[in-house]
Amino acid sequence: MNHGWVIKSLQDVCNKASSNLMQKNIDPEKGLYPVFGASGVAGYIDYYVQPKDYIGIIKDGSGVGRVSIYPKESSLLGTLQYIIPNENMDLRYLAYALKSMNLAKFVSGAAIPHIYFKDYGKEKIAVPSLKDQAEVASELDKLNELIEIKRKQLKDLDALTQSLFYETFGEPFLNSMGWSIMSFGELASSINYGTSLPATDGGKYPYIRMNNLTDNGYLDLLNLKYIDIPDTELDKCLVKKGDILFNRTNSREKVGKTALFDRNEEMVIAGYIIRVRAKSKILNPVFAVRYMNLPEMKEHLRKICRGAVNQANINSKEMASIPFLVPPIELQNQYALKIEAIEEQKRLIESSIADLETLLASRMDYWFNEI
């Protein structure tokens, strides 16, 4: 929708500038002014390039095309491009317009993706009055602020989950409450590797791989592949509700990712995942997964894993030797009920976030993509 506004090319409403700063030019800790890279603050220097707030776009490498607003008295690494709005442009409005353009479609280069202003600078942008620009940006800001509030609520609930564990059971390696200690293997009724068979087009079973286990102990099944499995192999790699899934091979930081399979449908696990079934009379799987995701346990996993930085491994024998606090099962079950109540709150918040993100995308389309 035109909204009756003037239509211009992006290059007519802003200026671009390049940076020659490299990682070796900056100090990771010392300096008066921050230098931003693709992942946030990359270091510091004793001067700044931009005296006012400005827009930065990743022009090289991972995340190419991502648009962000950066604070005054700061600078960018050379992998990012400065975008400075003209006097008749609201900074936030221009940033939203840039985000709506999906700049990744201008990527070139196979080994290192790159975008050029000479290409995306020809994109069209609606230019209302400064007052209208500010009103559009404020509307979109409010939606983003609501989304951020909801995301913070999720983080707070995750923190509550962890603090509830310490409050109920104490720290794992101090065992100040004097619980019995057993190995993970002693608490398991079965331990099995997944299948090494490849995914297949049109496969019967959803196929859980290492990327489907999140870093904080949950399943992410948005990007699933499928697989066919012979009946003779099915029993050892099929998962059911309540199974504990342990990622045995990954980078050193991610090896040992542990999640609870909490679905009712049948799925199959890949060979890089170990399936653990708990002895229900002594180990609640919800307790086990939250235990495995404590910072102390993650540090322990990094210490016992073997292999290179990008291909570390913990085999089933090593996993089975992991020490576990074993509080009474009744206490574990009470804790699990509290965690399930927290998870239900999280699901409601996640649903609210999804609705807000849909609304934000709709409003972005309304203002920018129907020129």
Secondary structure, 3 states (H helix, E strand, C coil): CCCCCEEEEHHHCEEEEECCCCHHHCECCCCCEEEEECCEEEEEECCCCECCCEEEEECECCCCCCEEEECCCEEECCCEEEEEECCCCCHHHHHHHHHHCCHHHHCECCCCCECCHHHHCCCEEEECCHHHHHHHHHHHHHHHHHHHHHHHHHHHHHHHHHHHHHHHHCCCCCCCCCCEEEECHHHEEEEEECECCCCCCCCCEEEECHHHECCCCCECCCCCEEECCCHHHHHHHEECCCCEEEECEECCCCCCCEEECCCCCCEEEECCEEEEEECCCCCCHHHHHHHHCCHHHHHHHHHHCEEECCEEECCHHHHHCCEEEECCHHHHHHHHHHHHHHHHHHHHHHHHHHHHHHHHHHHHHHHHCCC
